[in-house]
Amino acid sequence: MAEYLKRGKPAEERAEDDAKVRATVEGILSDIETRGDAAVRDLSAKFDKYEPQAFRLTPSEIEAAMQKVSTREMDDIRFAQAQIRRFAEAQRASMVDVEVETLPGVILGHRNIPVNSVGCYVPGGKFPMVASAHMSVLTAKVAGVGRIVASAPPQNGEPHPAIVAAMHEGGADEILVLGGVQAVGAMALGTETIKPVDMLVGPGNAFVAEAKRQLFGRVGIDLFAGPTETCVIADDTVDGEMCATDLLGQAEHGYNSPAVLITNSRKLAEDTMAEIERILGILPTAETARVSWEEYGEIILCADHDEMLAVSEDIASEHVQVMTDRDDWFLANMTNYGALFLGPRTNVANGDKVIGTNHTLPTKKAGRYTGGLWVGKFIKTHSYQKVLTDEAATMVGEYGSRLCMLEGFVGHAEQCNVRVRRYGGINVPYGEGAPYRDAAE
């Protein structure tokens, strides 16, 4: 049985935190729905100390922001976007329309249709998440979304230049300087000056994730992407420095970012704990990472690789770094996770920023039922049907008529019966199912 060498905050305390977040978000969304722009302006002033004439940037304001981005930084942004675009285009090419004649004269098919409008949220609280603009805006553009609205909070009272550049280069049609719940609420509900969207995407803190949860149904969402989670699965093929670095590299995201080591090596577990303390002594972001590690960090010692797999499947972490003597075995057998990072040469940071896969991933065990953001999240698959011959309309209609009557739906049956009468010349009394016919007929 797995042994916990270190545990994080108890589940009951985490649930209390979630309840407080829910209540706060409910009030903010209600205020936005009632007061529109006035509420958004008040919330921006309260939380971000930002009160511009308009939250949407003009073309000249976008250009002015981009002028503050160095040539080297622009080259890096464009390199990352090239990798993300290349993988997104390959994903889009895998989604094909279908049309098949399932019976003589019966044509069934489906079309893959992009969502008409999307709101892309880009976090920017403690750290400006430039990469999130690539992941949402660019992927939506490759999918063919007609209207892409991108929003990020201000930094030091003004738009963050690199975020604006990434949004613009990615293909955003509208760029808002607006953060937090007020941003996703305004994009989803609409205000006097912000036209609502059909779908919200992008990661965020606990409040943004909860806002998306509460807005789901009124708009579509990509997934529940809350505070970052990371899980390292490692055996004695790697050392404590590697594991500690990968754990703290994600723990620095925020004060509530779970970081978990699953291992079958007690020595590695102990070495990792020692390395974590050493690194926290020199890490510039240690003030954040230490709280996250102390309250949400865990180290789980397992008997063997099978138990390591079982524990990881239960945790269903957002990021899973696998460094073992059988990485491909984990790839073949794991089913619950956001994204896998296989081998010591691979790391979550590259996945977050540049390698090409999407970094908006499921958290809080949502990896049990959904994957991360990708081109397909912006695509709706709609079916259609065509019946081309009298014979097909009659034959399918007879089956349909009787099956509708089996369930007691007389009106449904009549939709079938009118075709049987008209195209088959068969008299079906109103309120009855179509008669059975011998094959010889």
GUKEVEX-234294 format. One line per 2 residues: number of its first residue (from 1); for each residue z, x, y of C-alpha. Coordinates in steps of 0.25 Angstrom, whole numbers, plus 2048, in hexadecimal, padded with zeros to 3 digits. Each point is the difference from the previous one (the first is absolute). Example, Ala and Ser with C-alpha at 12.3 -4.5 7.8 and 13.67 -1.06 7.14 Angstrom:
2
1) 81F 831 7EE ~ 7FE 806 80E
REM end
This chain:
441
1) 800 800 800 ~ 7FC 805 80E
3) 80C 807 808 ~ 801 7FF 80F
5) 804 80D 806 ~ 7FF 7FA 80D
7) 7FF 7F1 805 ~ 7FB 7FA 80D
9) 806 7F4 808 ~ 804 7F4 7F6
11) 7F6 7F5 7FF ~ 80A 7F6 806
13) 800 808 80D ~ 7F1 801 801
15) 7FF 7F1 7FE ~ 80A 7FE 80C
17) 7F7 809 809 ~ 7F3 7F8 7FB
19) 807 7F3 804 ~ 803 805 80E
21) 7F2 805 802 ~ 7FB 7F2 7FC
23) 808 7F9 80A ~ 7FC 809 80B
25) 7F1 7FF 7FD ~ 801 7F0 7FF
27) 805 800 80E ~ 7F5 809 806
29) 7F5 7F9 7F9 ~ 805 7F2 805
31) 801 806 80E ~ 7F1 805 7FF
33) 7FB 7F3 7FB ~ 807 7F8 80B
35) 7FE 809 80C ~ 7F4 808 7FD
37) 7FC 80C 809 ~ 80E 7FE 808
39) 807 802 7F3 ~ 7F8 80C 7FC
41) 802 807 80E ~ 80F 7FE 7FF
43) 801 805 7F2 ~ 7F7 80C 804
45) 809 803 80C ~ 80D 7FF 7F7
47) 7FC 808 7F5 ~ 7F5 80A 805
49) 803 800 80F ~ 7F1 7FD 802
51) 7FB 7F6 80A ~ 7F1 802 803
53) 7F7 7F7 807 ~ 7F9 7FD 7F3
55) 803 805 7F2 ~ 7F1 801 7FC
57) 7FA 80D 804 ~ 7F3 800 808
59) 7F5 809 7FC ~ 803 809 80C
61) 80F 801 7FB ~ 7FB 803 7F2
63) 7F8 80B 805 ~ 80B 806 809
65) 809 800 7F4 ~ 7F6 807 7F7
67) 7FE 80B 80B ~ 80F 804 7FD
69) 7FC 803 7F2 ~ 7FD 80F 7FD
71) 7F3 804 7F9 ~ 807 805 7F4
73) 808 7F3 7FF ~ 7F3 7F8 801
75) 7FA 808 7F5 ~ 80B 7FE 7F7
77) 800 7F1 803 ~ 7F1 800 7FD
79) 802 808 7F3 ~ 80B 7F7 7FB
81) 7F7 7F3 803 ~ 7F4 806 7F9
83) 809 802 7F3 ~ 805 7F2 801
85) 7F3 7FA 804 ~ 7F9 807 7F4
87) 80A 7FA 7F6 ~ 800 7F2 806
89) 7F1 800 7FF ~ 801 803 7F2
91) 80A 7F5 7FE ~ 7F7 7F6 807
93) 7F4 804 7F8 ~ 808 7FC 7F3
95) 801 7F2 805 ~ 7F3 7F8 7FD
97) 7FC 7F2 801 ~ 7FE 7F9 7F3
99) 7F6 7F5 7FC ~ 7FE 7FB 7F2
101) 7F9 7F5 7F8 ~ 80B 7FB 7F7
103) 7F8 7F5 7FA ~ 7F2 7FC 802
105) 7FF 7FB 80E ~ 80E 803 804
107) 802 80C 80A ~ 80E 805 803
109) 803 80C 80A ~ 809 806 809
111) 7FE 807 80E ~ 809 80B 806
113) 803 7FC 80E ~ 808 808 80B
115) 80B 7F9 807 ~ 7FC 7FC 80E
117) 80B 806 808 ~ 80B 80A 7FD
119) 80C 805 808 ~ 804 80F 7FC
121) 80E 804 803 ~ 802 80F 802
123) 80F 804 801 ~ 805 80A 80A
125) 80F 7FF 802 ~ 806 80E 7FD
127) 7F3 805 7FB ~ 7F2 7FC 805
129) 7F8 7FD 7F3 ~ 7F2 804 804
131) 7FC 800 7F2 ~ 803 7F1 7FE
133) 7F5 7FD 80A ~ 7F6 806 7F7
135) 806 7F9 7F4 ~ 7FF 7F2 806
137) 7F5 800 80B ~ 7F6 809 7F9
139) 802 7F9 7F2 ~ 7FE 7F2 807
141) 7F3 805 807 ~ 7FA 805 7F2
143) 803 7F3 7FA ~ 7F8 7F9 80B
145) 80B 7F9 808 ~ 7FA 7F9 80C
147) 80C 802 80A ~ 80A 80B 7FF
149) 80C 800 809 ~ 809 80C 7FF
151) 80E 801 806 ~ 80A 80B 802
153) 80D 802 808 ~ 800 808 80D
155) 805 80E 7FF ~ 808 805 80D
157) 7FB 7F4 807 ~ 7F1 801 7FE
159) 7F6 7FF 7F5 ~ 801 80B 7F5
161) 7F3 808 802 ~ 7FD 804 7F2
163) 803 7F2 7FB ~ 7F6 7FA 80A
165) 7F6 80B 7FC ~ 802 7FD 7F1
167) 7FF 7F1 802 ~ 7F3 801 809
169) 7FA 80A 7F6 ~ 803 7F7 7F5
171) 7F9 7F4 806 ~ 80A 7F7 806
173) 7FA 7F5 809 ~ 80D 7FE 808
175) 80C 80A 802 ~ 80E 7FB 804
177) 80B 808 805 ~ 80B 7F7 7F9
179) 80B 803 7F6 ~ 808 7FA 7F5
181) 802 7F1 7FD ~ 7FA 7FD 80E
183) 7F3 806 7FC ~ 7FE 7FA 7F2
185) 805 7F3 805 ~ 7F7 800 80C
187) 7F4 803 7F7 ~ 803 7F6 7F6
189) 805 7F4 809 ~ 7F7 803 80C
191) 804 7FF 80E ~ 7F9 7FC 80D
193) 7F9 80E 801 ~ 800 804 7F1
195) 7F7 7F9 7F6 ~ 806 7FE 7F3
197) 7FB 807 7F3 ~ 7FE 7FB 7F2
199) 808 80C 7F9 ~ 80A 80A 803
201) 800 80E 7FA ~ 808 80D 802
203) 80D 806 7FD ~ 80D 800 809
205) 80F 800 800 ~ 809 7F5 7F9
207) 7FE 7F7 80C ~ 7F1 801 800
209) 7FF 7FE 7F1 ~ 809 7F3 801
211) 7F8 7FB 80B ~ 7F3 801 7F7
213) 808 7F9 7F5 ~ 804 7F4 809
215) 7F2 7FF 806 ~ 7F9 800 7F2
217) 7F9 7F3 7FE ~ 7FD 7FE 80E
219) 7F8 80D 7FF ~ 7FC 809 7F4
221) 807 80D 7FE ~ 7FD 80D 7F9
223) 80D 802 7F9 ~ 80F 801 803
225) 800 80F 805 ~ 80E 803 805
227) 808 80D 801 ~ 7FA 80C 7F9
229) 804 802 7F1 ~ 7FE 80C 7F8
231) 803 804 7F1 ~ 7FE 80D 7FA
233) 7FF 801 7F1 ~ 802 80E 7FC
235) 803 809 7F4 ~ 803 80F 7FF
237) 7F2 804 803 ~ 804 800 80F
239) 80C 804 808 ~ 80A 7FA 809
241) 7F9 805 80D ~ 7F4 7F8 7FC
243) 807 7F3 7FD ~ 80A 801 80C
245) 7F4 802 809 ~ 7F9 7F4 7FB
247) 80C 7F7 801 ~ 804 804 80E
249) 7F1 800 805 ~ 801 7F1 7FE
251) 80E 7FE 803 ~ 7FE 805 80F
253) 7F8 7F3 802 ~ 80C 7F8 804
255) 80F 7FD 7FD ~ 7FD 7F7 7F4
257) 7F5 807 7F8 ~ 804 801 7F2
259) 7FD 80D 7F9 ~ 802 801 7F1
261) 7FF 80B 7F6 ~ 7FE 7FD 7F1
263) 801 80C 7F7 ~ 804 804 7F2
265) 806 80D 804 ~ 80E 801 805
267) 7FD 80E 806 ~ 7F5 7FB 808
269) 808 7F4 805 ~ 80C 809 804
271) 7F6 80A 807 ~ 7F9 7F5 807
273) 80D 7FB 806 ~ 804 80E 804
275) 7F2 802 807 ~ 801 7F3 807
277) 80D 805 807 ~ 7F9 80D 803
279) 7F4 7FA 806 ~ 808 7F5 808
281) 806 80C 807 ~ 7F3 805 806
283) 7F7 7F3 800 ~ 7FE 7FC 80F
285) 800 7F1 7FB ~ 80D 802 7F8
287) 807 7F6 809 ~ 7F7 7F5 7FA
289) 7FE 806 7F2 ~ 80F 802 7FD
291) 803 7F2 803 ~ 7F5 7FB 7F7
293) 804 809 7F5 ~ 80F 7FD 801
295) 7FE 7F1 800 ~ 7F3 7FE 7F8
297) 7FE 80D 7F8 ~ 802 800 7F1
299) 7FF 80A 7F4 ~ 7FE 7FA 7F2
301) 802 809 7F4 ~ 7F8 7FB 7F4
303) 800 804 7F1 ~ 7F1 802 7FF
305) 7F2 7FC 806 ~ 800 7F3 7FA
307) 80D 7FC 807 ~ 7FB 806 80D
309) 7F4 7F7 7FF ~ 808 7F4 7FE
311) 809 803 80B ~ 7F5 802 80A
313) 7F9 7F3 7FB ~ 80D 7F8 804
315) 801 807 80E ~ 7F1 7FE 803
317) 800 809 80C ~ 7F6 801 80B
319) 7FC 80F 7FE ~ 802 806 7F2
321) 7FF 80F 7FF ~ 7FE 805 7F2
323) 802 80E 7FC ~ 802 802 7F1
325) 7F9 806 7F4 ~ 7F9 7F3 7FE
327) 7FB 7FA 80D ~ 7F4 7F9 7FA
329) 80A 7F9 7F6 ~ 807 7FA 80C
331) 7F3 7FC 806 ~ 7FC 7F9 7F3
333) 80D 7F9 7FE ~ 805 7FD 80E
335) 7FE 7F2 805 ~ 80A 7FD 80C
337) 7FE 809 80C ~ 7F9 801 80D
339) 7F8 80D 7FF ~ 801 80B 7F6
341) 800 80F 804 ~ 7FE 808 7F4
343) 803 80F 7FE ~ 807 80A 809
345) 7F4 803 808 ~ 7FF 7F1 805
347) 80A 7FB 80A ~ 803 7F3 807
349) 7FE 805 80E ~ 7F1 803 7FD
351) 7FF 7F2 7FB ~ 807 7FB 80C
353) 7F7 807 80A ~ 7F3 806 7FB
355) 7FB 800 7F1 ~ 7F9 7F2 801
357) 808 7F6 7F8 ~ 808 7F5 808
359) 80E 803 804 ~ 804 7F1 802
361) 807 7FD 7F3 ~ 809 7F6 7FA
363) 80F 802 801 ~ 80D 7F9 7FB
365) 7FA 7FF 7F2 ~ 7F3 7F9 805
367) 7F9 80A 7F8 ~ 803 7F7 7F4
369) 7F5 7F6 805 ~ 7F7 806 80A
371) 7FA 80D 803 ~ 7FE 806 80E
373) 7F7 7FE 80C ~ 7F1 802 7FD
375) 7F3 7FA 803 ~ 802 7F5 7F7
377) 80C 7FB 807 ~ 7F6 7FC 80C
379) 7F6 7F9 7F7 ~ 801 7F2 7FB
381) 7F9 7FD 7F3 ~ 7FA 7F1 801
383) 7F9 7F9 7F4 ~ 7F4 7F7 801
385) 7F9 7F7 7F6 ~ 7F2 7FA 7FF
387) 7FA 7F6 7F6 ~ 7F1 801 800
389) 7FB 7F6 7F5 ~ 802 7F2 7FC
391) 804 804 7F2 ~ 80B 809 805
393) 806 7F6 80A ~ 800 7F6 7F4
395) 806 808 7F6 ~ 80B 807 808
397) 803 7F2 807 ~ 803 7FA 7F3
399) 80A 80A 7FC ~ 806 800 80E
401) 801 7F1 800 ~ 807 7FF 7F3
403) 80A 80C 804 ~ 803 7F9 80D
405) 803 7F3 7F9 ~ 809 808 7F6
407) 809 803 80C ~ 7FF 7F2 807
409) 7F7 804 80B ~ 7F7 7F5 801
411) 7FA 804 80E ~ 7FD 80E 7FB
413) 7F9 7FA 7F3 ~ 7F7 7F7 80A
415) 7FB 80D 806 ~ 7FB 804 7F3
417) 7FC 7F2 7FC ~ 7F7 7FE 80B
419) 7F8 80C 7FC ~ 7FF 7FC 7F2
421) 7FB 7F3 804 ~ 7F6 805 80A
423) 7FB 80D 7F9 ~ 802 7FB 7F2
425) 7FD 7F2 800 ~ 80D 7FD 7F8
427) 808 7F3 804 ~ 80E 804 802
429) 809 7F4 803 ~ 808 803 80D
431) 80E 805 7FC ~ 7FC 805 7F3
433) 7FD 80D 7FA ~ 7F2 804 7FC
435) 7FC 7FC 7F1 ~ 800 80A 7F5
437) 7F2 803 7FB ~ 7FB 806 7F3
439) 7F9 80D 801 ~ 7F3 7FA 7FB
441) 800 7F7 80C
REM end
